[in-house]
Amino acid sequence: MNCEICHLKELEVEVFQVREVLRCILHTILFHRALGLVRPKDVDSEHFEITYVQCGDAELEKKIEEKVDHFCSWVEKHPNKKGQVLLSFYEVKNKQASWFTNKVERLYWEQWHVNLHVLQPSGAHGKPHGGAKPARDPGGGGREESGSRRGSLEASLREVLFQIIRFVNEKKDHIPIPNPDCVSSFPYEITIPSHSDSSFGVEIFKRMLQTGHPTMLS
């Protein structure tokens, strides 16, 4: 089985924007790959003039929040670094058990690489932790710069959302017939960097081995 892969445009985000950016992207992908039994819910972004759609599935929302929390924890330990979240869709095939293989095999048919470059806040430009107020900027230059960065990120985030929509509209032939047990979503998993960056690379390599020859789309 070939696996379609989409590398989303890298976004430069500040620490306090990471959570909302990931929510927006992950929910958008999962909504567009959802099955019929969903309750669409419009959500206005907390930081951007953007509205995205969720599936209205409490279990899915909980899983996304857990993974976003884990990525934010990774960001705290790896400041000013590039990180990647991998969203993979798969189908489950039963295999004959042996000494070396599991009985159930995951065949990955689509992967989304969400690329973020998390910038360290500096002075008045970042959002402080613990509820402390940012330092005052009498000249207002910091506010203008921060507003400019936010506007640039918002425009880039819109580009990523359109990239998602283009991909889902153009790439359909690889989608498997859903299992009757799937109610609102195909089986999926969200992989984030571990505290050891090398192990995340190994994990992605294992995915590529399992999916055969991937088809790339930027």
Salt bridges, closest charged atoms under 4 A:
GLU4 OE1 - LYS171 NZ 3.90
GLU10 OE1 - LYS82 NZ 3.63
GLU12 OE2 - HIS117 ND1 3.82
GLU14 OE2 - ARG149 NH2 3.17
GLU20 OE1 - ARG23 NH1 3.24
GLU46 OE2 - ARG23 NH1 3.56
GLU61 OE2 - LYS41 NZ 3.23
GLU65 OE2 - ARG23 NE 2.83
ASP69 OD1 - ARG19 NH1 2.42
GLU110 OE2 - ARG33 NE 2.90
GLU110 OE1 - HIS174 NE2 2.65
GLU145 OE1 - HIS125 NE2 3.79
GLU145 OE2 - ARG149 NH1 3.01
GLU154 OE1 - ARG150 NH1 3.06
GLU154 OE2 - ARG158 NH2 3.40
GLU159 OE1 - LYS9 NZ 3.01
GLU189 OE1 - ARG106 NH1 2.49
GLU189 OE2 - ARG207 NE 2.55
ASP197 OD2 - LYS81 NZ 2.69
GLU203 OE1 - LYS206 NZ 3.87
GLU203 OE2 - ARG207 NH1 2.54
